[in-house]
């Protein structure tokens, strides 16, 4: 059965409508790009890098309010100390594998310097999850790969599954990777979009659920072998949330915290060895790099945020599921195989439970 997004399978979750592309790119001027490494010589490469570039690439000069939250900290996302301190996202975001997060950070700095996009100083955001089961850690991304993802980033449809940073990832003991989704909400402050993008690489089969259905138990190891060599529940997930709602940094952090509930709905439990790191930003207010005087900003009343919270939970939940339903069986190093979720079996399980 061809790989499909969750809604294309006739499975609709949540209460709010999606944006046009059901992707983080439904938030205006958000660009997403990937560079994928998939080869066998001289080392088996199943890895890559994914870029999220806000403001159509102008984030270098036009900063955005942002907030960070760590559910479990066995992972890395650079630049978050400054985000916690100042509440500002000042560069594109790179997501890759664990051992290349430093290279991605370096490549963002070099890109900003060479293209004369940054001032004399910047603290880029680069995040990671571990793909060393499928990917030979000696197979590395390069600076040119990061630049390629930056320069190919676009709006509209976002490639999902085994692409970019998600190429070598697994989720709930199936093949995982990159997934995205969005929601449109009406609040007392107006209508706004919330979009999420995830790099999923966590979770056990036993806990895996789709719209509350225990799909992981219905599709047991007798039907599909495990796609994990490590303790089955260990792993990580990176979540990036974007919105055009006028939020201050602390409000962005509140949105980032709600990613926990979207993950929990799918079956994540934030185990000891999991890097569950979430970043949310708002494109509504502008903070020019050259700001030299008092700047007026807009903000939503705190009690108008409830719809955004629900939208975030739904978008994160569906992003994770899209990362799985779009991923394909992948053979990696040392004969390791990450098996795709069989979509026909998924539909049978959902029907069994009245979905």
N, C-alpha and C positions, 0 to 999 in steps of 0.2 A: 504494500500500500504506500503511495507517495507520501512523503513527509508533509505535514500541514500544521498550520497554526491552530490553536485550540478552537477558536470560533469557526474556522473552516471545517472542523469536524462536527459542527452542530452543538458544541458544548459551550454554553454561555454562563459565565460566573459573575457575581457581583450585581449591583443595582444601578450604577451610573453608566451612561453611554460612553463609548470610546470616541477619540478623535478620528479624523479622516484615515490616518495610517495605523491607528492603534499602536503608537510608538512614541518614544520620547521626543521625536522630531515633530510631533503635533504641537509642542511648545515652540512658538515662533523663533526662527533663527538658530535653532539647535542643529548642529551638523554632527553626523556620525560617520567614521571611517574605520576600515579594518585593513590589516595586512596579515596574511595567513602563510605560515610555513608548513608545508606538507610534502616531505621528501624522505628518502631512505639512506642517502649517502652524502657525506661520509659518516653521519650519525642520523638516526631516525628522528626526524623533526615532526612533532605534532603540537605546534605552538603558534604564537603570533602576538599581535597587539591591537587593541581597540582604542579609538580616540573619540571623546565627546568634546566638541568645540562650540561653546556657547557664543551667542551674539554674532553668529555668522563669521566667527574667527576674530572678532574685535575685542574679545575678552582681555587681551593683553593690555589694552588701553582703557577699556570701559569695564571696570570691575563689577562683580555681582555679590550681593549679600549671600552668605552661605552658613551652614551649620553642619557639624559632624557628630556622629554617635557610634560608639563601639559597643556592640552587644557582647562579643568575646574577642579578646585581643591577640589571638595567636595568628597574626598576619601583619601586613604593612600597608599603610597609605601615607605617602609623604605629604608634607605641606600642611597637615592638619593642626599642628601646634599653632601656626599663624592664623589659621581659620578660627580656632578656638579663641585666640587672643583678639583678633581684629574683626572677625566675621566677614572676611572678604575672600572670594575666589578670584584669582588674578591670572590664571593660565588655563589652557585646555587640560583635560583630564585623560591620562593614559592608563589602560588596564592591560596587564600582561601576566607572565608567570613569575613565580616567587624569586628565582635567581636572576631575573632580568629587570626587576623593578628599579634598580640603580641605573641601569643603562637607559631605561625609559625616562627617568628623571633627568639624566645627563642630556639625552637627545632633545627633550623639551627646552632645556636651557640653551643648547647650541642653536636650535631652530629660532628661538626668540632673538638670540644675538645676531645670527647670520642674516635674518630677514629684517633686522632692526625694528622688532616689534616690542621690545621690552626696554626698561630703563637699565640702570647699572646693576640692579638686584632683583631676583625673583625667587620664589619658593614654589616650584611646580607640584601638582598633585599627580602622583603615580601610584597605582594600587596593584595588588597581585593576589592570585590563588595558585596553588601548587599543582602542576601537571606532570610531575616526575614519574608517574606510573606509566603513562602512555608515551610521554616525550622523554627522550634521552637528554638529561640536563646539560650535556655537552653541546646540544643543538641550541644555539643562541639567536635571539633577534639582534638586529644591528640598528645603528643610528639611522641608516637609510630606510629601514623598515618603518620606523616610527614616523619619519618624515613623509613616507609614502602614504601612511594612514592619515596623517594630517592633511595632505594635499588632495587626497581622494575623498575626504569627508564631504557628505552632502546631506541635504534635507530629504524628506519623503520616506520611502520604504527603507527599512533597516534589515540587512542580512542577519539571520539568526542561526543558532545551533553551533555547528563546527566551523566557526569563523573567528578570525582575529585572536584575541586573548582567550577565547573559549574553545579553541581547536582541540586541546588535549584534556578538557575537563569532564568530570562525571558528576551526576546528581541523583541522589536516592538510588544509587547502584544501577542506574541506567546511564547512557551517554547524555551529558549536559552541555553547557556552554553559554552562549550569549542569547538573551531574550529581552523583549521590550513590550511595553503596553502603555496605554494612556486612558485618562478619564476626563470628561467634561462635567463640571459641577456648577450649579446655581447656588450662590450664597447670598446672604443679606447685603454683602458688599459688591455683588455682581457675579458674572459668569467667568470662570477661569478653567485653565487646563492644568492637569498634573500628569507628568510622564515619568516613567521609570525605565531604567536599563540595568540588567543584572549580568554578572558573570557567575554562574552557578557551579559549585564544586563541593557539595556537602551532602550529608543525609543518608539515612538507612532505608532499605526497601520496606521494612516493617512499618515505618512511620509515614510512608508516602501516601498522600491523599489528594484527590481532585474533587473540589466542591464538596468536601466532607466524605467522599466515597473512599474506602480503604483499598485503593488500587494496588498498592504495593503488596498487600496480602492476597489479593485476587490474582495477581500476576507474580507468582512465587518463583523461587529458584529452580523449580522443576520445569518451568516454562522458559525462563530467561535467566541464564547464569549471572552472578554478581559481576559488576563492572569495577570492583574495587579490590585492591590487594591489601590495603591498610584496614585497621579496625573500621567496620562498615559505617559507623556514625560520624567518623572524623571527616574534616574537610572545611571548606571556607566558601563564603559568598561576599561579593562586592555589589553594593546597591548604590546607584546614582539616581537621584530624584530631581526633576526640574519642574518649575511652575512659573506661570506668568502672574500669579497672585502677588500683590505687594506685601512681602514679608520682610521683617527684620531678621537679623542673624539668629536670635533666640527662637523665633518662630520657625525658621528653617530647621533648626535643631529639633524642634518638636515634630516636624514632618519626618525627619530622618529617623527619629525614635519609632515612628509607626511602621517602619519597614519590618520591625520585629514581628508584628502581628501578621503581616502578609506571609512571612517565612513560616511562622507557626501554623498557619492554615494549610500549608503544603506538607508540613511534617518536620520542619527543622526544630532542633532543640538546643542549639548553641553548645556543642560539646567542648570539652577541655581543649582539644587540639584544633578548634575551628576559629578561623579569622573572619568574623562577621562585622564588616566595616561599612558604614553607610554615610553618604554625603548628600545633602539637599541644598539646592540653590534657587534663588528667585531672579528672574530677568526683569522684573517690573521697575525697580529703582536703578538709577545709574550713578556710578561713583567713578568719575574720570580720574585717570592716573595723575593728571596735572591739577587736581583739585586744590585750590588755594584759598577758598573762602567758605563760609557756611553754606551747606547744601541742604535744601529741603528734600524730604523723603515722604513717601506714603506708607501707611501700614494698615492692616486689617485689625479690627477689634479682636481680642483673643476669643471671644465667644462666637465669632463668625468662622472659626477655623474647623469646626466639627466636620463639615462636608469635605474639606481638604484632607482631613485625617482618614476618613473612610475611602476617599479616592486613592490616597497613597497606598493603603492596605490592599485594595483591589488591584491596583496597577502592579504592585510588587508581586502579589500572588500570581497574576496572569503572566507576568514576565517570566517568572520561574518556570511555569508550565510550558510556555512557548519555547523556552530554551531546551526543554526536554523533547517536546513533540516535533521540533524542527531538526533535532540532532540525528545524525546517522551513525550506524555501527562503525567503529573506528579500531583498526588494528595498530598497535604501537610497538614499542621496544620489547624484546625478550618474549615475544609471543603473546603479550597482553592484549586483551580485546575488551573494549567498552561497547556493550550492546545497546542498540536503540530500543526505546519503548515501543512495543508492537501496538500500532494505533488501532488495529481491528480488535485486539484484546481489550484495549482501553474502552472502546465503544461498547463492547459486551459488558464490561464491568459497570459502566455508567448506566446502561439499560437495566441491569440486574437490580440496581438500587433506585430505579425510578427517575433517573436523570435523562 
